[in-house]
Amino acid sequence: MQQLQATKVKQRTDCPICHYQVDPSNQDTFFSFRCGIRALMNESFKVWRCPDCKTIHCLDVVDLDAYYAQYPFDDAQLVWPLRIIYKNLLRQLTQYGFSKDHSFLDYGCGVHGLFVQYLQENGFKHVYGYDPYAPASGLGDLVTVTQQKFDYISSQDVIEHVEDPGAFLSDIDKMSAPGGHILIGTPNASNIKLDRPDVDDYEYLIHAPYHLHMFTPDVLKQLGKDQGWNVVGFFDRKYDDTKWPCLNNRAVNAYLKAFDGSFDVLAEPLNIAAALKSPKFLWWSLFGYWFSLRAGMGVMFKKPE
């Protein structure tokens, strides 16, 4: 633990969007959020909001490879709750013409490419996944996915993890076919309150120190436009915020809090019976969708022909 804490030696004081420079000596500018990974929950990190473009940034620069080594999701499986929320993600894509005849890339698909597995189960044959933290012999094989152009690319909960969002989208642009669609899902900085670290939902969205930059809808749309893409659709909540009981963002966060509050709980066997002993979880399971903070979003872009 001390080895990881010792890596917090640099600071992220420049906004990559508008290049505002935050004053690191002005402590009133920063808000502290703890890490949500079980092995690192005694660590906290400072974040700040750019006063000009309203984006959110993690001040502390860490050795991310060391922190990802503690990530609990390497053994994740395609369980029934994921099938339900992936159906929602598929619906977002098909709303903009995605079919079994199209080629598809899930960029940042995780070590096991669970959404790719879901699509394959449902008869989609031209689907691929890539994740930089997956083995190079598997889903970490960048060469294979850069040798072709994809009709549809989805990247969910990835752009907030990268240091240079413009360079990230440029890489995606190179893999997108002319006229292709790109769906980017990420937290919505406009609906995150940094002065409420006591609210579970905001704490998990900040996800320090893994989320480096979080964007407003206007900023995310402009980042796509900078690539020459057209904005063709906007979702004011993430695909995993569904009407199904228990499967909305607020219920999931309450589920974590019903145990030890760490993200690791999601990688462990479901224990709904134990969670139902929590009145908070029960309430949000039934009504969370209708009281959503709408702190996640998705933007559908289309590349010109």
C-alpha positions in Angstrom: 0.0 0.0 0.0 2.8 2.4 0.9 4.4 1.7 -2.5 1.3 2.8 -4.3 0.8 5.9 -2.2 4.4 6.9 -2.9 3.6 7.2 -6.6 1.4 10.3 -6.0 4.3 12.7 -6.9 2.9 14.6 -9.8 -0.2 16.8 -10.2 -2.7 17.3 -13.1 -3.1 21.1 -13.0 -3.8 21.8 -16.7 -7.2 21.3 -18.2 -6.7 19.4 -21.5 -9.8 21.0 -23.0 -9.4 24.7 -22.5 -5.9 24.7 -20.9 -7.0 26.5 -17.7 -4.3 26.3 -15.1 -5.5 25.5 -11.6 -3.6 26.9 -8.6 -2.4 23.8 -6.6 -1.9 26.0 -3.5 -5.6 27.0 -3.4 -7.0 24.1 -1.4 -10.6 25.5 -1.7 -10.4 24.4 -5.3 -10.1 20.7 -4.5 -12.4 18.0 -3.2 -11.2 14.7 -1.8 -12.7 11.3 -2.8 -11.5 7.9 -1.6 -10.6 5.1 -3.9 -13.4 2.5 -4.4 -11.2 -0.5 -4.8 -11.1 -2.7 -1.6 -7.3 -3.0 -1.4 -6.9 0.8 -1.7 -9.9 2.2 0.2 -7.6 3.9 2.7 -6.4 6.2 -0.1 -8.0 9.4 -1.1 -7.4 11.7 -4.1 -8.1 15.3 -4.9 -10.3 16.3 -7.9 -11.2 19.8 -9.3 -13.6 21.3 -11.8 -12.4 23.6 -14.5 -14.2 27.0 -14.0 -14.1 27.7 -17.7 -15.3 24.5 -19.5 -16.8 22.8 -16.4 -14.9 19.5 -16.9 -13.6 17.5 -13.9 -10.0 16.4 -13.4 -8.2 14.2 -10.9 -5.3 16.3 -9.5 -3.2 13.3 -8.4 -1.1 11.6 -11.0 -0.3 8.0 -10.1 1.3 4.9 -11.6 -2.0 3.6 -13.2 -0.5 0.3 -14.1 0.1 -0.4 -10.4 -3.4 0.7 -9.5 -5.0 -1.4 -12.3 -3.1 -4.4 -10.9 -5.6 -4.1 -7.9 -8.7 -4.0 -10.2 -11.1 -6.7 -9.2 -12.9 -7.5 -12.6 -10.5 -9.9 -14.3 -12.7 -12.8 -13.4 -16.0 -11.2 -14.5 -18.5 -13.4 -16.3 -21.5 -12.8 -18.5 -24.1 -13.2 -15.7 -27.8 -12.5 -16.1 -27.8 -8.9 -14.9 -25.2 -8.1 -17.5 -27.3 -9.7 -20.2 -30.1 -7.3 -19.3 -28.1 -4.2 -19.3 -26.3 -5.3 -22.5 -29.6 -5.6 -24.2 -30.1 -1.9 -23.3 -26.7 -1.1 -24.9 -27.6 -3.1 -28.0 -30.9 -1.2 -28.2 -29.0 2.1 -28.3 -26.9 0.8 -31.2 -29.8 -0.6 -33.2 -31.6 2.7 -32.8 -29.0 4.0 -35.2 -29.1 1.2 -37.7 -26.8 -1.4 -36.2 -27.6 -4.9 -37.5 -26.0 -8.4 -37.7 -24.6 -7.5 -41.1 -22.4 -4.7 -39.7 -18.9 -5.0 -38.4 -18.5 -3.9 -34.8 -15.7 -3.0 -32.3 -16.0 -2.7 -28.6 -13.0 -0.5 -27.7 -12.1 -0.9 -24.1 -14.0 -4.2 -23.8 -12.3 -5.5 -20.7 -10.2 -8.6 -20.3 -13.0 -11.0 -21.3 -14.9 -8.9 -23.8 -18.3 -9.6 -22.2 -20.3 -7.4 -24.5 -18.7 -9.1 -27.5 -19.7 -12.4 -26.0 -23.2 -11.2 -25.6 -23.4 -10.1 -29.2 -22.0 -13.4 -30.4 -24.6 -15.3 -28.4 -27.2 -13.2 -30.2 -26.0 -14.0 -33.7 -23.7 -11.1 -34.4 -20.7 -12.6 -36.3 -18.5 -9.6 -37.2 -17.8 -8.4 -33.7 -14.4 -7.7 -32.2 -13.1 -6.4 -28.9 -9.9 -4.5 -27.8 -8.6 -3.6 -24.4 -5.1 -2.4 -23.7 -5.1 -4.3 -20.4 -6.0 -7.6 -22.0 -3.3 -10.2 -23.1 -1.7 -9.3 -26.4 -2.5 -12.9 -27.6 -6.2 -12.2 -27.0 -8.3 -9.0 -26.8 -5.2 -6.9 -26.3 -4.2 -7.6 -29.9 -4.2 -4.0 -31.4 -2.7 -5.1 -34.7 -5.8 -7.2 -35.6 -8.3 -4.4 -35.0 -6.2 -1.7 -36.7 -6.1 -3.7 -39.9 -9.7 -3.1 -40.7 -12.4 -0.4 -40.6 -15.5 -0.9 -38.5 -19.1 0.1 -39.3 -19.9 0.6 -35.6 -17.6 1.3 -32.7 -18.7 1.5 -29.0 -16.5 2.7 -26.2 -18.1 2.6 -22.8 -16.5 4.1 -19.7 -13.1 4.4 -21.4 -12.5 8.0 -22.4 -12.5 9.2 -18.8 -9.6 6.8 -18.1 -7.2 8.3 -20.8 -4.8 11.2 -20.4 -5.4 12.7 -23.9 -9.0 12.4 -25.0 -8.3 14.0 -28.4 -5.6 11.4 -29.2 -7.9 8.6 -28.0 -10.7 9.7 -30.3 -8.2 10.1 -33.1 -7.2 6.4 -32.7 -10.9 5.4 -32.9 -11.4 7.6 -36.0 -8.6 5.6 -37.8 -10.6 2.4 -37.1 -14.0 3.7 -38.2 -15.2 3.2 -41.7 -16.5 6.1 -43.8 -20.1 6.7 -42.7 -19.5 4.7 -39.5 -21.1 5.3 -36.2 -19.2 5.8 -32.9 -21.0 5.6 -29.5 -19.1 7.1 -26.6 -20.4 6.5 -23.1 -19.0 8.2 -20.1 -19.9 10.1 -16.8 -21.6 13.4 -17.3 -19.6 16.1 -15.4 -22.5 18.5 -15.6 -24.5 16.4 -13.1 -21.8 15.5 -10.7 -21.5 17.5 -7.5 -18.0 17.6 -6.2 -19.1 19.2 -2.9 -21.1 16.1 -2.0 -18.5 13.3 -1.6 -20.8 11.9 1.0 -23.3 10.9 -1.7 -22.4 7.4 -2.8 -23.4 8.0 -6.4 -20.9 10.9 -6.9 -18.2 9.0 -5.1 -18.4 6.0 -7.4 -18.6 8.3 -10.5 -15.5 10.1 -9.6 -13.7 6.7 -9.3 -10.4 8.2 -8.2 -7.7 7.8 -9.3 -8.9 5.9 -12.3 -11.0 8.6 -13.9 -8.6 11.2 -15.1 -11.0 13.6 -16.9 -14.8 13.8 -17.0 -16.6 15.9 -19.6 -19.8 17.8 -20.0 -22.1 16.9 -22.9 -21.1 20.0 -24.8 -17.4 19.2 -24.4 -17.8 15.6 -25.4 -19.7 16.6 -28.5 -17.1 19.1 -29.4 -14.3 16.5 -29.0 -16.1 14.4 -31.6 -16.7 17.3 -33.9 -13.0 18.0 -33.7 -12.5 14.6 -35.4 -14.9 15.7 -38.1 -17.7 13.6 -36.8 -21.4 14.6 -36.7 -23.5 14.3 -33.6 -26.5 12.2 -34.5 -27.8 11.2 -31.0 -27.6 11.8 -27.3 -28.5 9.6 -24.4 -29.0 11.5 -21.1 -28.2 8.4 -19.0 -25.9 5.4 -19.3 -27.1 2.1 -20.8 -26.7 0.4 -17.4 -29.4 2.7 -15.9 -32.4 0.5 -16.6 -36.0 0.2 -15.5 -35.5 -3.3 -14.3 -35.7 -3.7 -10.5 -32.2 -3.6 -8.9 -30.6 -2.7 -12.3 -30.3 1.0 -12.1 -27.3 3.1 -11.1 -28.6 4.2 -7.7 -29.6 0.6 -6.7 -26.2 -0.7 -7.8 -24.4 1.9 -5.6 -26.7 1.0 -2.7 -25.9 -2.7 -3.3 -22.2 -1.9 -2.8 -22.9 0.0 0.4 -24.9 -2.9 1.7 -21.6 -4.8 2.0 -18.2 -3.1 2.3 -18.8 -0.3 -0.2 -16.0 -1.4 -2.7 -16.3 -2.1 -6.4 -15.0 -5.5 -5.6 -18.5 -6.5 -4.5 -19.6 -6.4 -8.2 -17.0 -9.1 -9.0 -18.3 -11.4 -6.3 -21.3 -13.8 -6.4 -24.6 -12.0 -6.2 -26.2 -11.8 -2.8 -29.5 -10.1 -3.4 -31.0 -11.7 -0.3 -28.4 -10.1 2.0 -28.7 -6.7 0.2 -32.5 -6.7 0.6 -31.9 -6.2 4.4 -30.8 -2.7 3.5 -33.8 -0.4 3.3 -31.8 1.9 1.1 -31.1 -0.8 -1.4 -34.7 -1.9 -1.4 -35.9 1.7 -2.1 -33.5 2.4 -4.9 -34.1 -1.1 -6.5 -37.7 -0.1 -7.0 -37.5 3.6 -7.7 -33.9 4.4 -8.6 -34.5 4.7 -12.3 -37.1 7.5 -11.8 -34.9 9.4 -9.3 -31.7 9.0 -11.4 -29.1 11.7 -11.1 -28.5 11.3 -14.8 -24.8 11.5 -14.2 -23.9 9.3 -17.1 -24.4 9.9 -20.8 -23.8 8.6 -24.3 -23.2 10.4 -27.5 -23.7 8.8 -30.9 -21.5 10.2 -33.6 -21.4 9.5 -37.3 -18.3 9.8 -39.5 -18.8 11.4 -42.9 -18.9 9.2 -45.9 
